[in-house]
Amino acid sequence: MFWKQSVIYLAVIFCCVAADSDVMAADGKPPGRASVRADFATVFSRMSADSKVVKTLRAGDVVTVEIELEGPDGAWCGITERVQSAISGYMQCKYLEKEEAQKKNWKQIGSSEDKRSTDETRVTIVGNTVLVPAILGYGGNAVEALLVLDTGASHTLVSTEIAAGLHIHPAETRKMYVQVVGGSLVEVALAKLSYISVDPHSKKDAVIGIIEDKGPLKYDGLLGMDFLRGLKYHIDFENRVIRWDK
């Protein structure tokens, strides 16, 4: 049984597929640029004001918006600065002023106008990394997360910050070691979620690994083969969507 295994072997490969360019919007143009409209605006590590503060931006600072997500407390924007290839943090979109020429390049996930089909999922591509929006449930709690699609990972991994948002207590987990690329062992805590949902698919009673943020995780976590196994899909890089085959 899975719970009796002492070592789980994972190939933590952050990118299993390559894009034609470092950061391109669905229409082939760079992602949207925006400037800070408020006197001060806080950038957080996650899409929550309760997460770690990354930095504070000032009025007039220019950023690039890689992704926009609708949440219960409004829209959050994942941003990069200057020549960065990875999302540096998240801030509330209401503090940003979009450049008029770039408005059509912003990708809004979860809005009614963005959903073209129930058989496809909007994703974000940053460098060679495919980020998939997911909802994780544990007990009566749920959080939104951006998970790196990783067909080389046998199980889904999430950061300790995501686990904290789900109120997963250490006493409810089991410690194990996983082997990552390069042969090193990393300690993780295993927990059974109520569900993992990537619209339009959902998996109940998913066992995931929780790993310290200082480990190999760069985003909220990895979406592994425990969720993807049995699903037929392909990634449309031009339109930045996963198309699920029936």
Residue frames as qw, qx, qy, qz and C-alpha x, y, z in Angstrom:
[[0.000, 0.887, 0.463, 0.000, 0.00, 0.00, 0.00],
 [0.337, 0.740, -0.032, 0.581, 1.06, 3.56, -0.68],
 [0.410, -0.840, 0.141, -0.326, 1.08, 4.52, 2.99],
 [0.883, -0.401, 0.198, 0.141, 3.53, 1.72, 3.81],
 [0.732, 0.510, -0.047, 0.449, 6.15, 2.76, 1.31],
 [0.569, -0.625, -0.068, 0.530, 9.26, 4.22, 2.92],
 [0.205, -0.424, 0.350, 0.810, 10.56, 5.94, -0.20],
 [0.576, 0.699, 0.405, -0.129, 8.67, 7.36, -3.14],
 [0.486, -0.146, 0.420, 0.752, 10.69, 7.97, -6.27],
 [0.324, 0.863, 0.313, -0.228, 9.77, 11.13, -8.06],
 [0.531, 0.167, 0.286, 0.780, 11.36, 12.70, -11.07],
 [0.010, -0.824, -0.316, 0.470, 10.80, 16.35, -10.27],
 [0.400, 0.155, 0.457, 0.780, 10.98, 17.87, -13.71],
 [0.112, 0.539, 0.307, -0.776, 9.61, 21.38, -13.75],
 [0.496, 0.537, -0.184, -0.657, 9.10, 21.32, -17.46],
 [0.653, 0.055, 0.748, 0.101, 8.07, 18.39, -19.53],
 [0.523, 0.653, 0.465, 0.289, 7.28, 20.38, -22.63],
 [0.374, -0.289, 0.094, 0.876, 8.95, 23.38, -24.22],
 [0.316, 0.851, 0.313, -0.280, 7.41, 26.57, -25.55],
 [0.666, 0.541, 0.183, 0.479, 8.69, 28.28, -28.67],
 [0.183, 0.664, -0.167, 0.705, 9.54, 31.44, -26.76],
 [0.230, 0.066, -0.687, 0.686, 10.27, 32.46, -23.18],
 [0.146, 0.461, 0.636, -0.601, 7.04, 34.31, -22.42],
 [0.100, -0.085, -0.541, -0.831, 4.37, 34.75, -25.08],
 [0.496, 0.193, 0.415, -0.738, 0.70, 35.58, -24.84],
 [0.633, 0.300, 0.710, -0.069, -1.96, 33.57, -26.62],
 [0.552, 0.807, 0.181, -0.103, -2.02, 35.93, -29.59],
 [0.793, 0.315, 0.020, 0.521, 1.77, 35.85, -30.00],
 [0.092, 0.795, -0.132, 0.585, 2.36, 39.18, -28.26],
 [0.284, 0.182, -0.694, 0.637, 4.09, 39.80, -24.94],
 [0.304, -0.581, -0.726, 0.205, 1.96, 39.58, -21.78],
 [0.037, -0.887, -0.289, -0.357, 0.24, 42.79, -20.61],
 [0.398, 0.128, -0.352, 0.838, 2.20, 45.62, -19.04],
 [0.341, -0.818, -0.411, -0.212, 0.74, 47.69, -16.24],
 [0.244, 0.415, -0.386, 0.787, 1.77, 50.44, -13.84],
 [0.308, -0.414, -0.723, 0.460, 0.99, 50.83, -10.16],
 [0.078, -0.678, -0.342, -0.646, -1.80, 53.36, -9.66],
 [0.590, -0.770, -0.243, -0.017, -1.82, 53.49, -5.83],
 [0.098, -0.892, 0.404, -0.180, 0.76, 55.27, -3.70],
 [0.169, -0.437, 0.878, -0.104, 1.87, 51.88, -2.38],
 [0.886, 0.074, -0.199, -0.413, 0.94, 48.31, -3.36],
 [0.508, -0.477, 0.709, -0.107, 2.00, 45.11, -1.63],
 [0.668, 0.329, -0.610, -0.271, 3.22, 42.07, -3.55],
 [0.740, -0.364, 0.470, -0.315, 2.53, 38.74, -1.82],
 [0.137, -0.354, 0.903, 0.202, 4.03, 35.29, -2.30],
 [0.132, 0.316, 0.932, 0.118, 0.59, 33.77, -2.92],
 [0.183, -0.441, -0.435, -0.763, -2.86, 34.97, -3.94],
 [0.539, -0.673, -0.505, 0.027, -3.71, 35.90, -0.36],
 [0.038, -0.831, 0.202, -0.517, -3.12, 38.91, 1.87],
 [0.777, -0.577, 0.216, -0.131, -2.27, 36.41, 4.61],
 [0.922, 0.177, -0.019, 0.343, 0.75, 35.06, 2.70],
 [0.601, -0.396, 0.043, 0.693, 4.33, 36.31, 2.93],
 [0.223, 0.941, 0.024, -0.255, 5.07, 39.86, 1.76],
 [0.814, 0.251, 0.183, 0.491, 7.54, 39.81, -1.14],
 [0.349, -0.013, 0.034, 0.937, 7.98, 43.55, -1.59],
 [0.142, 0.772, 0.435, -0.442, 6.17, 46.89, -1.80],
 [0.422, 0.378, 0.433, 0.701, 5.73, 48.72, -5.09],
 [0.045, -0.512, -0.212, 0.831, 5.29, 52.48, -5.49],
 [0.489, 0.753, 0.300, -0.323, 3.12, 54.56, -7.77],
 [0.380, 0.808, -0.340, -0.296, 4.41, 54.46, -11.35],
 [0.359, -0.381, 0.840, 0.140, 6.34, 51.20, -11.02],
 [0.681, 0.353, -0.364, -0.528, 5.89, 49.11, -14.17],
 [0.508, -0.195, 0.833, -0.096, 5.27, 45.37, -14.09],
 [0.408, 0.139, -0.713, -0.553, 4.25, 42.65, -16.52],
 [0.701, -0.071, 0.428, -0.566, 1.04, 40.77, -15.76],
 [0.088, 0.232, -0.937, -0.246, 1.44, 37.07, -16.55],
 [0.282, -0.351, -0.881, -0.146, -1.89, 35.88, -15.19],
 [0.326, -0.237, 0.208, -0.891, -5.08, 37.24, -13.64],
 [0.306, -0.229, -0.923, 0.033, -7.21, 35.06, -11.35],
 [0.452, -0.501, -0.116, -0.729, -10.64, 35.84, -9.94],
 [0.348, -0.070, -0.840, 0.411, -11.00, 35.00, -6.26],
 [0.289, -0.696, -0.655, 0.055, -13.53, 35.57, -3.48],
 [0.290, -0.751, -0.162, 0.571, -11.77, 38.81, -2.50],
 [0.316, 0.865, -0.114, -0.373, -11.39, 40.12, -6.05],
 [0.837, 0.517, -0.116, 0.134, -8.89, 39.67, -8.88],
 [0.591, -0.647, 0.359, 0.322, -5.22, 38.82, -8.25],
 [0.619, 0.750, -0.231, -0.033, -2.44, 39.42, -10.77],
 [0.858, -0.261, 0.214, 0.387, 0.69, 37.30, -11.04],
 [0.253, 0.956, -0.130, -0.067, 3.47, 39.70, -12.03],
 [0.819, -0.012, 0.056, 0.571, 7.05, 39.74, -13.24],
 [0.081, -0.948, 0.061, 0.302, 9.49, 42.65, -13.24],
 [0.032, 0.752, -0.544, -0.372, 12.07, 43.63, -15.85],
 [0.489, 0.418, -0.710, -0.285, 13.76, 40.57, -17.35],
 [0.441, -0.189, 0.805, -0.349, 12.46, 38.00, -14.86],
 [0.404, 0.062, -0.775, -0.482, 11.15, 34.78, -16.43],
 [0.335, -0.333, -0.868, 0.156, 9.30, 33.52, -13.34],
 [0.326, -0.777, -0.324, -0.430, 6.36, 35.08, -11.52],
 [0.295, 0.321, -0.520, 0.735, 7.82, 37.16, -8.70],
 [0.048, 0.203, 0.699, -0.683, 4.62, 37.52, -6.70],
 [0.059, -0.580, -0.741, -0.333, 0.92, 38.33, -6.64],
 [0.005, -0.178, -0.288, 0.941, -0.93, 41.58, -6.02],
 [0.332, 0.620, 0.638, -0.312, -4.51, 42.74, -6.20],
 [0.422, 0.368, 0.516, 0.648, -5.24, 43.86, -9.75],
 [0.031, -0.915, -0.397, -0.061, -7.25, 46.89, -8.60],
 [0.382, -0.793, 0.125, 0.457, -3.95, 48.62, -7.76],
 [0.463, -0.131, 0.574, 0.662, -2.73, 48.34, -11.37],
 [0.443, 0.702, 0.047, -0.555, -3.46, 50.44, -14.42],
 [0.757, 0.183, 0.553, 0.297, -3.29, 48.40, -17.63],
 [0.067, -0.398, 0.409, 0.818, -1.60, 49.93, -20.64],
 [0.635, 0.441, 0.155, -0.615, -4.34, 50.48, -23.21],
 [0.537, 0.511, -0.569, -0.355, -2.54, 48.74, -26.06],
 [0.204, 0.258, -0.936, 0.124, -1.98, 45.63, -23.96],
 [0.582, -0.107, 0.416, -0.690, -5.42, 45.14, -22.41],
 [0.879, 0.191, -0.184, -0.397, -6.37, 42.35, -24.79],
 [0.551, 0.401, -0.716, 0.153, -3.27, 40.37, -23.82],
 [0.325, -0.353, 0.667, -0.571, -4.24, 39.83, -20.19],
 [0.490, -0.080, -0.844, -0.202, -5.32, 36.27, -19.43],
 [0.485, -0.299, 0.375, -0.731, -8.25, 36.06, -17.01],
 [0.338, -0.020, -0.940, -0.034, -8.86, 32.60, -15.59],
 [0.045, -0.360, -0.815, 0.452, -12.26, 31.89, -14.13],
 [0.288, 0.369, 0.087, -0.879, -14.17, 34.72, -15.81],
 [0.678, 0.414, 0.559, -0.236, -17.21, 33.76, -17.86],
 [0.522, 0.798, -0.133, -0.271, -15.89, 35.42, -21.01],
 [0.020, -0.657, 0.742, 0.132, -12.66, 33.45, -20.84],
 [0.555, -0.060, 0.825, -0.093, -14.14, 29.95, -20.81],
 [0.384, 0.337, -0.547, -0.663, -14.32, 28.82, -24.40],
 [0.753, -0.007, -0.589, -0.294, -15.18, 25.22, -23.65],
 [0.758, -0.533, 0.252, -0.281, -15.75, 22.93, -20.69],
 [0.977, 0.057, 0.056, 0.196, -13.14, 20.63, -22.26],
 [0.594, 0.473, -0.190, 0.622, -10.23, 23.02, -21.96],
 [0.555, -0.734, -0.214, 0.328, -8.32, 24.71, -19.16],
 [0.245, 0.919, -0.161, 0.262, -6.50, 28.03, -19.36],
 [0.830, -0.320, -0.076, 0.450, -2.86, 27.75, -18.33],
 [0.003, -0.967, 0.226, 0.117, 0.05, 30.14, -17.93],
 [0.894, 0.201, -0.025, 0.401, 3.39, 29.52, -19.62],
 [0.191, -0.946, 0.258, 0.049, 6.42, 31.18, -18.02],
 [0.095, -0.593, 0.775, 0.196, 9.67, 30.27, -19.71],
 [0.427, 0.124, -0.849, -0.287, 9.40, 26.51, -20.18],
 [0.052, 0.113, 0.853, -0.507, 7.02, 26.03, -17.24],
 [0.362, -0.381, -0.587, -0.616, 3.32, 25.23, -17.66],
 [0.094, -0.007, 0.634, -0.767, 1.27, 26.48, -14.68],
 [0.329, -0.376, -0.773, -0.392, -2.15, 24.92, -14.15],
 [0.350, -0.341, 0.283, -0.825, -4.81, 26.59, -11.94],
 [0.499, -0.194, -0.845, -0.017, -6.21, 24.09, -9.44],
 [0.518, -0.553, 0.149, -0.636, -8.49, 24.05, -6.41],
 [0.418, 0.108, -0.858, 0.278, -7.43, 21.87, -3.49],
 [0.617, -0.521, -0.094, -0.583, -9.90, 20.76, -0.83],
 [0.408, 0.082, -0.814, 0.406, -9.26, 19.43, 2.67],
 [0.063, -0.419, -0.722, 0.547, -12.10, 19.00, 5.10],
 [0.190, 0.844, 0.488, -0.120, -14.20, 22.13, 4.78],
 [0.157, -0.771, 0.216, 0.578, -11.30, 24.24, 3.47],
 [0.738, 0.505, 0.340, 0.292, -10.32, 25.03, -0.11],
 [0.208, -0.733, 0.231, 0.605, -7.50, 27.04, -1.68],
 [0.700, 0.713, -0.002, -0.030, -6.57, 28.05, -5.20],
 [0.575, -0.545, 0.462, 0.398, -3.07, 27.12, -6.36],
 [0.574, 0.709, -0.336, -0.234, -0.89, 27.31, -9.45],
 [0.811, -0.288, 0.500, 0.094, 0.69, 23.90, -9.98],
 [0.129, 0.597, -0.657, -0.443, 3.48, 23.07, -12.38],
 [0.936, 0.217, -0.004, -0.278, 2.36, 20.37, -14.80],
 [0.070, -0.625, 0.777, 0.016, 4.95, 17.62, -14.30],
 [0.922, 0.116, -0.222, -0.294, 4.48, 14.27, -16.03],
 [0.557, 0.368, -0.675, 0.314, 7.73, 13.14, -14.41],
 [0.223, -0.300, 0.626, -0.685, 6.31, 13.38, -10.88],
 [0.283, -0.200, -0.932, -0.101, 4.48, 10.29, -9.66],
 [0.247, -0.669, -0.660, 0.235, 2.55, 12.27, -7.04],
 [0.038, 0.846, 0.168, 0.505, 1.32, 15.81, -6.59],
 [0.530, -0.216, -0.395, 0.718, 3.37, 18.04, -4.27],
 [0.076, -0.896, -0.245, -0.364, 2.34, 21.29, -2.59],
 [0.269, 0.469, -0.421, 0.729, 4.19, 23.87, -0.54],
 [0.294, -0.298, -0.729, 0.541, 3.88, 24.21, 3.22],
 [0.143, 0.150, 0.124, -0.970, 2.14, 27.54, 2.70],
 [0.535, -0.088, -0.528, -0.654, -0.60, 25.92, 0.64],
 [0.519, -0.226, -0.814, 0.132, -0.92, 23.20, 3.28],
 [0.125, -0.209, -0.514, 0.823, -1.26, 25.86, 5.98],
 [0.346, 0.040, -0.162, -0.923, -4.04, 27.50, 3.98],
 [0.640, -0.147, -0.647, -0.389, -5.86, 24.18, 4.02],
 [0.545, -0.550, 0.387, -0.501, -5.32, 23.85, 7.79],
 [0.905, 0.075, -0.417, 0.040, -3.52, 20.54, 7.44],
 [0.491, -0.774, 0.354, -0.187, -1.97, 19.83, 10.85],
 [0.206, 0.564, -0.799, 0.022, 1.32, 17.93, 11.23],
 [0.457, -0.133, 0.804, -0.357, -0.41, 15.31, 13.37],
 [0.771, 0.414, 0.315, -0.367, -2.59, 14.45, 10.38],
 [0.579, 0.692, -0.405, -0.148, 0.40, 13.69, 8.13],
 [0.933, -0.214, 0.215, 0.193, 3.00, 10.97, 7.78],
 [0.036, -0.831, 0.457, 0.313, 6.66, 11.76, 7.12],
 [0.905, 0.178, 0.324, 0.212, 8.45, 10.07, 4.23],
 [0.241, -0.581, 0.434, 0.645, 11.39, 10.69, 1.93],
 [0.737, 0.632, 0.227, -0.079, 11.12, 11.23, -1.80],
 [0.592, -0.236, 0.417, 0.648, 13.94, 10.97, -4.27],
 [0.366, 0.859, 0.091, -0.345, 14.24, 13.83, -6.73],
 [0.739, 0.633, -0.088, 0.213, 16.29, 14.39, -9.85],
 [0.173, 0.751, -0.523, 0.364, 19.97, 14.07, -9.02],
 [0.676, -0.034, -0.716, 0.171, 19.40, 11.31, -6.48],
 [0.010, 0.225, -0.542, 0.809, 18.98, 13.47, -3.38],
 [0.296, -0.485, -0.823, 0.030, 16.34, 12.63, -0.80],
 [0.152, -0.318, 0.086, -0.932, 13.85, 15.24, 0.40],
 [0.015, -0.276, -0.866, 0.418, 11.57, 14.77, 3.39],
 [0.328, -0.266, -0.332, -0.843, 7.87, 15.38, 2.77],
 [0.336, 0.103, 0.725, -0.592, 4.71, 15.00, 4.79],
 [0.140, -0.205, -0.830, -0.499, 1.90, 12.98, 3.22],
 [0.328, 0.248, 0.495, -0.765, -1.73, 14.02, 3.57],
 [0.183, 0.382, 0.854, 0.303, -4.96, 12.86, 1.98],
 [0.177, 0.092, -0.047, -0.979, -6.96, 15.70, 0.40],
 [0.548, 0.402, 0.567, -0.466, -10.71, 15.66, -0.03],
 [0.695, 0.607, 0.367, 0.117, -10.17, 16.48, -3.70],
 [0.269, -0.382, 0.348, 0.813, -7.97, 18.09, -6.34],
 [0.499, 0.704, 0.492, -0.114, -9.91, 19.93, -9.04],
 [0.155, -0.327, 0.437, 0.824, -8.60, 21.15, -12.40],
 [0.576, 0.521, 0.319, -0.543, -11.69, 22.17, -14.30],
 [0.710, -0.227, -0.145, -0.650, -13.32, 20.12, -15.79],
 [0.761, 0.001, -0.644, 0.078, -11.68, 17.18, -13.94],
 [0.438, -0.654, 0.374, -0.490, -11.59, 16.33, -10.24],
 [0.648, 0.099, -0.742, 0.144, -9.96, 13.56, -8.19],
 [0.643, -0.658, 0.022, -0.392, -11.20, 12.60, -4.72],
 [0.853, -0.487, 0.180, 0.057, -9.12, 11.34, -1.80],
 [0.667, 0.632, -0.256, 0.301, -5.83, 12.33, -3.44],
 [0.754, -0.543, -0.001, 0.371, -2.70, 11.63, -1.39],
 [0.406, 0.846, -0.108, 0.329, -0.24, 14.51, -1.85],
 [0.721, -0.150, -0.265, 0.622, 3.19, 15.39, -0.51],
 [0.133, -0.987, -0.075, -0.057, 3.90, 18.59, 1.42],
 [0.769, 0.107, -0.075, 0.626, 7.38, 20.00, 0.98],
 [0.320, -0.686, -0.126, 0.642, 9.18, 22.99, 2.51],
 [0.404, 0.901, 0.109, -0.116, 9.15, 26.08, 0.30],
 [0.132, -0.805, 0.523, 0.248, 12.96, 26.14, 0.37],
 [0.685, -0.047, 0.707, 0.171, 13.00, 22.75, -1.41],
 [0.322, 0.045, 0.675, 0.662, 12.67, 22.08, -5.16],
 [0.177, 0.753, 0.632, 0.045, 9.28, 23.79, -5.44],
 [0.247, 0.028, 0.120, 0.961, 9.33, 27.16, -7.14],
 [0.370, -0.318, -0.291, -0.823, 5.58, 27.74, -7.38],
 [0.664, -0.342, 0.251, -0.616, 2.65, 26.43, -5.32],
 [0.710, -0.188, 0.670, -0.110, 3.46, 22.84, -6.17],
 [0.089, 0.263, -0.824, -0.493, 3.59, 20.14, -8.83],
 [0.809, 0.169, 0.145, -0.544, 0.62, 18.48, -10.55],
 [0.186, -0.408, 0.881, 0.151, 1.77, 14.89, -10.87],
 [0.355, 0.064, -0.817, -0.450, 0.73, 11.69, -12.58],
 [0.041, 0.265, 0.883, -0.385, -1.53, 10.65, -9.70],
 [0.358, 0.571, 0.309, -0.671, -3.95, 13.25, -11.12],
 [0.356, 0.561, -0.418, -0.619, -3.01, 13.11, -14.81],
 [0.125, -0.138, 0.969, 0.165, -2.90, 9.32, -15.21],
 [0.275, 0.438, 0.855, -0.038, -5.74, 8.09, -17.40],
 [0.257, 0.821, 0.230, -0.455, -6.55, 11.54, -18.79],
 [0.610, 0.307, 0.436, 0.587, -5.98, 12.27, -22.46],
 [0.007, 0.942, 0.143, -0.304, -4.96, 15.81, -23.25],
 [0.655, 0.277, 0.129, 0.691, -2.67, 18.03, -25.28],
 [0.245, -0.681, -0.163, 0.671, -1.30, 21.51, -24.64],
 [0.427, 0.763, 0.317, 0.368, -2.12, 24.25, -27.12],
 [0.519, -0.310, -0.104, 0.790, 0.82, 26.60, -26.65],
 [0.137, 0.335, 0.326, 0.873, -0.44, 29.21, -29.08],
 [0.402, -0.602, -0.314, -0.614, -3.70, 29.70, -27.17],
 [0.006, 0.347, -0.683, 0.643, -2.33, 28.71, -23.77],
 [0.775, -0.182, 0.151, -0.587, -4.87, 26.04, -22.96],
 [0.200, -0.152, 0.968, -0.003, -4.95, 22.34, -22.10],
 [0.672, 0.090, -0.304, -0.669, -7.44, 20.57, -24.36],
 [0.464, -0.164, 0.823, -0.284, -8.92, 17.48, -22.74],
 [0.394, 0.104, -0.747, -0.525, -9.85, 14.66, -25.07],
 [0.754, -0.155, 0.220, -0.599, -13.05, 12.75, -24.38]]
